[in-house]
Amino acid sequence: KSCFSYIFKAPEKKINSNTVGTWSHKIRYNQVKKYGTAEDIAKLPPPNFPTLWNKSCGGGLRFEDHLVHDAGPGQFIYQDRAWCIPESFQFPEKINRLEGWRRWLQGAIHVDGTKKWRIKPYRTFRGHTDLHSEELRTEFKGKWKPIFTKMMEAPGLDIPKELKDIDEAFVLSSFEIATEYLKSCFSYIFKAPEKKINSNTVGTWSHKIRYNQVKKYGTAEDIA
């Protein structure tokens, strides 16, 4: 649980019914990178140190490169200037809204070569200042900002200024508040089966809340 907490968010019956093969698949490096929380990812060994996997959770063996480093404002030098993210940084693909919200509020762990870096909360990214390619800027503007900016408008949602005050409990409680707000603005989206709603990617959400989509599919209350 301390290494792969995301697996234990499923119903207990489903967890207990997982086969040995399913467990071995779920704890693979790429699965933890894709679905794990920031804490899960922080406990991963670098990708080129696979033999450290078991000991990385037990704490029996530690390498300098196994530590998580804080990425400062001008930590990385490339393209003739300083950046707050490594040149290898990419937004995760096919990520659902909760995992995206977690990164929006808390940031994420990014593995660059043999080092792991703690990237600042995505909500603090500023276009050309922080994102080094047109591809990243387009993805951030089109897929991430629309849905999460809207969620931040939820009445009663007050996001702490200090990152240390944004723990997992706050991520989950704020997500529920923001989700209720989305339901009040885009009720038509929530008419789909819950499983489908929860599996929608960040990009899908940002598409569904666009003006033309609400005009086309929304209820009279949504459009109003």
N, C-alpha and C positions, 0 to 999 in steps of 0.2 A: 504493500500500500504506500509506503514511503517513497518508493522509486517510480511506481506506475499508477499514481492516484486516479488518472483518467479512466482506467479500466474499471475501477470500483464505483464509478458513477452510475453504472447500469443497475437494473434491478437485481437483487441478490439471487433470485432464481436463475436468471440468465447467466450471471457470473459463475455460479456453481455448476452450470450445465456445459460450460466451455470445455472443449476437449483439450488434450495435451498439445495437439498440433495448433489449435487456436491460440492457446496461451503463448506458445513459442513464436507465433506470428505477431501477436499483439505487442510483445516486448522487443521486437526488432527495432533497430536504430531508426529506420525511416518512419516507422509507425509512431514512435515516441515523438519524433520531430514534427510529425503531421498533426497528431491529436493530443499530445501531452501538454500539461500545464507548464508554466515557466519553471516551477520547482522540479517537475519531472525532467525537463530538458537540461536543467542545471546539473543534474546528477549523471548525465550521459558522459561517457568517456569520449575523447575526440574520435572521429570516424576511423582514423588509421591506427588506433590502439584497441582493437576489438577484444584482445585478451584481457583487458582490464574490466570488462563488463561486470562480472560477478562481484569483483572487489570494489568497484566504484560505488556500489550501494552500501557495502559493508564497511567501507572506510579503511580497509586493511592495507591499501596501497594507494599512493598519491604521487602524481607527477606535477611539476610546475605548470605544464600546459593543460592539466586537467582542471585548473582553477578557472572560475568565471571572472573575467576582467570587466570593469566598468568602462564603457566607451565614452570618452569625454567629447566635448564640442568639436575639437579639432584633432581627434585621435589618429585619423588616417590621412595619409598624404598620397594623392594621385591626381591625375589631370591638372597638375600644376597648382593645386590648392588643397586646403585642409577640409576634411569632411567628418561628420559624426557617425557615419556608417561605413563598413568595409565596402570595397568595390564589388565584392561577391554578393552583397545583400540583394535578396529578392523577396517580394511579398509572397507569403505562402499561397499555394493554389488550392482551390476547392475547400476552403475553410468555412465552417459554419459561423453563424452570427455570435454565438456565445464565445467561441474560441477567438474570433475576431475582436469582440468586445474586451476580452481579457488582454489582448495585445494593445488595444486602443488605450486602455487605462494603465496597464503595467509595463508595457514594452515586451521584449522577448529576448531569448538567448539565441545568438547566431554563431554558428561554427564557421570559422575562417581559417582554413589550413589546419594547424594543430592547436589553435587557440579558440576559446569560447568567449564571446563578448556579450555583455548585457546591453541591449539596445534600448534607448529611451522610449517612453510611451509614444505610440504611433500618432496620437492626437496632437503631439507637439511638433510633428514634421512640418517644415515650411518649404514647399516647392523647390525652387532652384537653390535655396540656401542649404537644404539637407539632402535632397534626392539628386543623384548625380547623372541620371539619364532621363531622356524624354519618355522612355517606356515606363520607368518607375513613377514619374510625375503624372503620367496619363492614368496609370492604374490607381494611384492614390486618389486622384481627383474624381475618377469615374466610378470606382468600385468601393472605396473605403469611406471617403468623406460624406457622401450623401446619406447613407443609412446611419452612420454613427453620429454625425452632426445632428440629425433629426432625433436620435435617441437622447442626446444630451439636452434637448429642449424639454424633456419630460418634467412636468410640474413636480416640485418637491425633491428633485434630484440635485444634490449638491456634491460635486466631486471635490474631494480634499486637494489642497494645493501641494501637500507633501506626499511624495510617492510612498513613503513608509507607512502612511495611513491608509493606503489602498491595498488591503489584504484580500484573500480569497472570499471571505464573508461579504466584503463590500462589493466585490465583482458580481457575486451572485444576487445580492439584494438589489443592487442598482440595475442589474439586468432585468429583474422582475418588474421593477418600477417602469423602466423604459419600454418593456414589452407591452405593459398595459396601456401605455401612451400610444404605442404603435397601433394597438387594437382599436383605439378610439379614433385614430386618423385614417387607418387603412383596413377597415374591418373585412373588406372583400378578400384580402390575402389569407385571413385566418379561417376562411370557410373550407379550406383544403384540409385533408387528414393531417393530424398532428405530426405524424412521422415525416410527411413530406415537408411540412412547414419547418420542422427542426433541421431537416437536411439541406434546406436552401443555402446556397453559398452567400458570402458577403456580396459578391457581384450581382447575384440574382436579386437579393434584397434591394440593392441600390437601383436596379432596373425597375423593380415592381413599384417603387414609391415615386417614380418619375411622374411629372404632371400629365403627360399623354397617356400613361398607363392607368392612372387614377380616373381620368376623364373617360377612358374606354371601358374600364371594368368596375370602377368604384360604385358604391351605393350613393344615393342622394346625399346622405349624411357625410360620406367620405368627400364627395365633390364640394360640398358646402364648406 
